[in-house]
């Protein structure tokens, strides 16, 4: 099942795909070791087939949603009791 993200959301790479595809107008295949497991990126847009364009430190890549998870940094508010 495809996970849903929103544009601008921060995501983390939870497993490495067999290869990476650049998010350029003419995509190119790259080896998966360009980005590290656990690296965080930002969703740029949604692409057909369950792919997301994600901006990482070393470039933007098309990543299948199965390799991503949302990063939800929950900062506790000292004024709010839980």
N, C-alpha and C positions, 0 to 999 in steps of 0.2 A: 504494500500500500504506500502511496506517495505521501510524504509529509508536506504540510503547507507552511510556508514562511511568508513574511511580508518584506517589501522592499525597504532597505535600510536596517533590517534586523541583523544582529550579530550571530554568526553560526560558528560551530567548531567541526573540524574534520575528525570523524570518529573511526574511520578506516580508510585505507588508501585504495583508490581504484587501480585497475591494471595499467592505466595510462591517463594522462590529462589532455583535455582538448582546450585550446585557448579560446577566449570569448571574442576574438577578433572577427571582423566581417568575413575574412577567409580563415576559418579555424585551422590550426595545425596541431598535430599530436605531439605531446611531450612526455618524457618519462615521469613517473609518479613521484620521484624523489626531489622534485623542485619545491614541493611544500611538505612540511612535516606533519606527522600524525599529531592531532591535538591543536594544530594551528587555527587561529580564529580569523574570520573574514567577514565581509559585509555583503549582504544580498544586493545585487545591482538590479536584476530583473528576472522574470520567469521566461523560460524557453520551452518549446514544445517537447513532449515526451518525458516530462518529469525532471527536466534539467533546470538548474539555476545558474545564473551568471553570478559568480562570487569573486569579489576583489580581495586578494590576499596581498601580503607584503611584496611578493615577487611577481605579481601580475594578476589578471582576471582570467578565470577558468570556468568552463561549463562542468558542473558537478551534479551527478544524479543525487536525488534527495536521500537515497539510502545511505549515503556516505556522510551525511550532515546531521547535526543536532543543534537545536536552538540553545543559545547561551542566555540565561536569565539571571543576571547579577541582581540578587535581591539585597538591597542595602537596608538594614533595619533602621526604622525611624524612631529615635529615642522618645518622641512625644506620643507615639501610638502604642498602646498595649495590645498584645496579641492574645 
